[in-house]
Amino acid sequence: MLLPDITSNQNKEFPTHLKWVGMEQISVPLLIEVNKNYTAVNGQADLFVSLDSDAKGIHMSRLYLLLNEYIAGQEFSQQTLAAMMDAMLSSQKGLSQQARLNLKFELPLLKPALLSNNSGYNAYPIEIEVVQSQQSRQIHVSLTIPYSSTCPCSAALSRQLLSEAVESKFCEQDQIDKAQLRAWLESKEGSIATPHSQRSYAYIQLSLEQSVFPNFADLVTLFEQSIGTPVQTAVKREDEQAFAALNAENLMFCEDAARRLKATLESMSSVTNYQFKIEHQESLHAHNAVVHDSKF
């Protein structure tokens, strides 16, 4: 029995074209490459095409079925992505000139401890947006990178208090006995002041050359290394101590973190455009310290 196809009818009441028509938040299993192996993650997909004709609507079910065919449970690669985008346009022949795919997922990465033999997983929110026309394909990647930041001003003020406390404690001595000084510093009395630190975030959006397919794990590692103080997973006391030393070596205002990240982004030849937000969720204030920047 032939079923009616209302969407193919001409839209006579309001004959106008529409920029994007489709579906959002479709659950889809993804296989993402991590260190030359593929990791299964749960994702969400948004699927859109432009409506460039006077038809009443697009064929949404075709887009849904293509997602299952080309993306769900398949190794996510440049080839599968290109095939999916081509198929989306072909499925709406005569209706659409552009297609858009958004994929959101959290990428679990195994991170070693700083000193001990332990390790654990961090999950990194990632989004990839692909826009394709008959002439070109644009790829945009968004990542969230958490890290720790210790305030340089607070560190300087803490050092000053410690210096004054040493002067007061040993004011009657011309020479300080090293063992006595060390014992005092390691005692509770030696904890004069601590600089304030906070969990911080870099929210990064990249536009890539058409021929470049992102390696998500490598991007995360690159940005963590550029900032210098990534958050840890499993830690023993030696790891926590090493992390404290790492923060002392990388005292950062939000401006410092932004400049480190910007230098890395500017060095990436495959990145045609970028914008980012640095956010230090301060422990001193009830508000955040923030930097916004972009290539253009």
C-alpha positions in Angstrom: 0.0 0.0 0.0 1.4 3.4 -1.0 1.7 5.7 2.1 1.2 9.5 1.8 4.4 11.6 1.8 3.2 14.9 3.2 6.7 16.4 3.5 7.2 16.4 -0.2 4.2 18.5 -0.8 4.8 22.1 -1.8 4.6 24.6 1.0 2.1 27.1 -0.5 1.1 29.0 2.7 4.6 30.3 3.6 7.0 29.6 0.7 10.4 30.4 2.3 13.7 28.6 2.8 15.1 27.6 6.2 18.7 27.6 7.3 18.8 24.4 9.4 16.2 21.7 9.9 16.8 18.4 11.7 17.0 16.7 15.1 18.9 17.1 18.3 20.2 14.9 21.2 20.1 11.6 19.4 21.9 8.9 21.4 24.7 7.2 19.5 27.6 4.9 20.5 31.0 6.2 19.2 34.4 4.6 18.7 37.1 7.2 19.2 40.8 6.6 18.5 43.0 6.8 21.6 46.7 5.9 21.2 46.1 3.8 18.1 43.2 1.9 19.7 39.5 2.7 19.6 37.6 3.5 22.8 33.8 3.1 23.0 32.0 6.2 24.4 28.4 7.3 24.6 27.6 10.3 22.5 24.8 12.6 21.4 24.3 13.7 17.8 22.5 16.7 16.3 21.7 16.3 12.6 20.6 19.2 10.3 20.3 20.1 6.7 19.2 23.3 5.0 15.8 23.5 3.4 16.4 25.3 0.1 13.2 24.4 -1.7 9.5 25.0 -1.3 8.9 21.5 0.0 6.9 21.3 3.2 9.8 19.6 5.1 12.9 17.4 4.9 13.2 13.6 5.3 14.2 13.4 8.9 14.0 9.6 9.2 16.7 9.3 6.5 19.1 11.3 8.5 18.5 9.2 11.6 19.1 6.0 9.7 22.3 7.3 8.2 23.6 8.1 11.6 23.1 4.4 12.6 24.7 3.3 9.3 27.8 5.5 9.2 28.6 6.6 12.8 27.0 4.3 15.4 29.5 1.7 16.5 31.9 2.5 13.6 35.5 3.7 14.0 35.2 7.5 13.8 37.6 8.7 11.2 38.0 11.1 8.3 36.6 8.5 5.9 33.4 7.7 8.0 32.8 11.4 8.6 33.1 12.3 4.9 30.8 9.4 3.9 28.2 10.5 6.5 28.2 14.1 5.3 27.9 13.1 1.6 25.1 10.7 2.5 23.2 13.4 4.4 23.2 15.7 1.4 22.3 12.8 -1.0 19.4 11.8 1.1 17.8 15.2 0.7 18.5 15.6 -3.0 16.5 18.5 -4.4 15.8 19.9 -0.9 19.2 20.7 0.7 22.5 22.3 -0.2 24.2 22.1 3.2 24.4 19.5 6.0 25.6 19.9 9.5 26.6 17.3 12.1 27.3 17.9 15.8 28.7 15.2 18.0 29.2 15.5 21.8 30.9 13.0 24.1 33.2 12.7 27.0 36.6 11.1 26.2 38.1 9.0 29.0 41.9 9.2 29.1 44.1 7.1 31.3 46.5 9.5 33.1 49.6 8.3 35.1 50.4 9.7 38.5 53.3 12.1 38.8 55.6 9.8 40.8 53.8 6.6 42.0 52.9 3.7 39.7 49.2 4.6 40.0 46.9 5.9 37.3 43.3 6.8 36.7 40.9 8.2 34.2 39.8 11.8 33.5 36.9 12.4 31.2 37.2 15.4 28.8 34.0 17.0 27.3 34.5 17.2 23.5 32.3 18.5 20.7 32.9 18.3 17.0 30.8 20.2 14.5 31.0 19.6 10.7 29.3 21.8 8.1 29.3 20.6 4.5 28.2 22.1 1.2 28.7 20.9 -2.3 32.0 22.9 -2.4 33.6 22.6 1.1 33.6 21.0 4.5 34.3 22.9 7.7 35.4 21.2 11.0 35.2 22.8 14.4 36.3 21.2 17.6 35.5 22.3 21.2 37.3 20.9 24.2 37.3 21.6 28.0 40.6 21.3 29.8 40.6 21.4 33.6 43.8 22.4 35.4 45.0 23.8 38.7 46.2 27.4 39.1 48.0 29.1 42.0 47.9 32.8 42.4 51.4 34.5 42.0 50.3 37.5 44.2 49.1 35.2 46.9 52.3 33.2 46.7 54.4 36.3 47.1 52.4 37.5 50.1 52.7 34.1 51.7 56.5 34.1 51.2 56.7 37.5 52.8 54.8 36.3 55.9 57.1 33.3 56.2 60.1 35.5 55.9 58.8 37.7 58.7 58.0 34.7 60.8 61.5 33.3 60.4 62.9 36.7 61.4 60.7 36.9 64.5 61.3 33.2 65.5 65.1 33.5 65.3 65.6 37.2 66.1 67.9 36.6 69.0 70.3 34.4 67.0 73.1 35.8 64.9 73.3 32.4 63.0 70.4 30.0 62.6 71.0 26.3 63.2 69.9 24.5 60.1 68.4 21.5 62.0 66.5 23.9 64.2 65.2 25.8 61.3 64.2 22.7 59.4 62.4 21.3 62.5 60.5 24.5 62.9 59.5 24.7 59.2 58.2 21.1 59.3 56.2 21.8 62.4 52.6 23.1 62.5 54.1 26.4 63.7 55.9 26.7 60.4 52.7 26.8 58.4 52.5 30.5 58.3 50.4 31.1 55.1 49.4 29.2 52.0 48.8 30.8 48.6 45.3 30.3 47.2 44.8 27.8 44.4 41.7 26.8 42.5 40.4 24.4 39.9 40.5 26.2 36.5 39.2 25.5 33.0 40.2 26.3 29.5 37.3 26.2 27.0 38.7 26.0 23.5 37.1 26.1 20.1 39.2 25.3 17.0 38.5 25.6 13.3 40.6 23.1 11.3 41.7 22.9 7.7 39.4 20.7 5.6 42.0 18.0 5.1 42.8 17.7 8.9 41.0 15.2 11.1 41.4 15.9 14.8 43.2 13.5 17.2 41.3 14.3 20.3 43.6 12.6 22.8 46.7 14.4 21.3 44.9 17.7 21.5 44.1 17.2 25.2 47.7 16.3 26.0 49.0 19.2 24.0 46.9 21.8 25.8 47.5 20.2 29.2 51.3 20.4 28.6 51.1 24.0 27.4 49.4 25.1 30.6 51.5 22.9 32.8 49.3 21.9 35.8 46.7 19.3 34.7 44.4 17.9 37.3 45.4 14.5 38.7 43.6 11.2 39.1 44.9 8.6 41.5 47.4 10.1 44.0 49.6 8.9 46.8 51.4 11.3 49.2 54.4 11.5 47.0 52.2 12.5 44.0 50.4 15.1 46.0 53.7 16.6 47.1 54.9 16.6 43.5 51.7 18.3 42.4 52.3 21.0 45.0 55.8 21.5 43.7 54.4 21.6 40.1 52.0 24.4 41.0 54.8 26.4 42.7 56.8 26.1 39.5 53.8 27.3 37.5 52.3 30.2 39.4 49.6 31.7 37.1 47.2 34.5 36.8 44.4 33.8 34.3 46.4 36.1 31.9 49.4 33.8 32.2 47.4 30.7 31.4 45.8 32.5 28.5 49.1 33.5 27.0 50.5 30.0 27.3 47.5 28.6 25.5 47.5 31.3 22.9 51.2 30.6 22.1 50.3 26.9 21.5 47.3 27.7 19.3 49.3 30.2 17.2 51.9 27.5 16.6 49.4 25.0 15.2 49.5 25.3 11.4 46.3 23.2 10.9 44.2 25.6 13.0 42.6 28.3 10.8 40.7 30.0 13.6 40.2 29.7 17.3 38.6 31.3 20.3 38.9 30.3 24.0 37.9 31.2 27.5 40.1 30.8 30.5 38.3 30.6 33.8 39.9 30.5 37.3 37.2 29.6 39.8 38.8 31.5 42.6 39.0 30.3 46.2 39.7 33.9 47.4 36.6 35.5 45.8 33.0 34.4 45.2 33.5 35.4 41.5 35.7 34.0 38.8 38.7 35.5 37.0 38.3 35.1 33.2 40.0 35.8 29.9 38.4 35.7 26.4 40.5 35.7 23.3 40.3 34.7 19.6 42.5 34.6 16.5 40.4 37.1 14.7 
